[in-house]
Amino acid sequence: MKKFKAAIQLYTVRETLARDFVGTLRVLRDMGYKAVEWAFYYGGMEPDALAGLMRELGLETCGIYEGLPVITDSSGRTAAYARALGTKDLTSDCCSFVRTDWAAGVGKFIEAAKHVRSQGLRLLYHNHAEEFEQFGGKTALQILADSAGPELGLFEFDAGFAAQSGCDPASAIRQLGGRVAKIHLRDLDRESRKDFVEIGSGLLDIPGICAAAHEAGAAWAVVEQCRSRTSELDSARKSVDYLKRAGLVS
């Protein structure tokens, strides 16, 4: 099986990162992570300085996750981080609109995607569980995909949230027809079927999900854990250790 490079979404270690920014990045590298996806926090460093630190640590950047207002503000700051760190991928969501006015949410995402494309980058949509609610026989996620089209409707597919909603992640990835640029990996507790646990310790078919992501042309599979029953770094280690043992990442 093809392998992804091991990558982690830094929201997974947000509290540890806030206490020791450089040390946490170094520990993640030593665990075997080859790349990070930034999320809201850059250690107070300017883009070029942060890029220099990443080169020093030997870590890649596989993307940046930010809120739509930050991505589209007039400062261009998020785009500056993306360029300095060598990534073309920004990711966001508008899941809060699913139960209020999904058409408005879709419109906001499309406008943001156009703005990001004008900066020479691309915007990916990150799903939560809400986007698998049905409207007229289609999920909210499929409505967004149809409305945005293949150029703007690109996805960072979260397998754990998809499973939490009750759908099969591998099937959902395939249904998006090659528009999945990246996936987030997490696992679901076998008993609750709702709580997130470290990858490989839950009920999800992680190898099957990775295989579907490879078929879809995804460039990255990224570990993300919102909450953990253990420490943030211990959680990150358990997930990457499983992925390495299973032969899913290099």
Secondary structure, DSSP 8 states (H G I E B T S, - for coil): ---B-EEEEGGGGHHHHHH-HHHHHHHHHHHT--EEEEES--TT--HHHHHHHHHHHT-EEEEEE--HHHHTSTT-HHHHHHHHHT--EEEE--GGGTTT-HHHHHHHHHHHHHHHHHTT-EEEEE--SGGG-EETTEEHHHHHHHHHHHHH-EEEEEHHHHHHTTS-HHHHHHHTTT-EEEEEE-EE-TTTSSSEE-TTSSSS-HHHHHHHHHHTT-SEEEE--S--SS-HHHHHHHHHHHHHHTT-B-
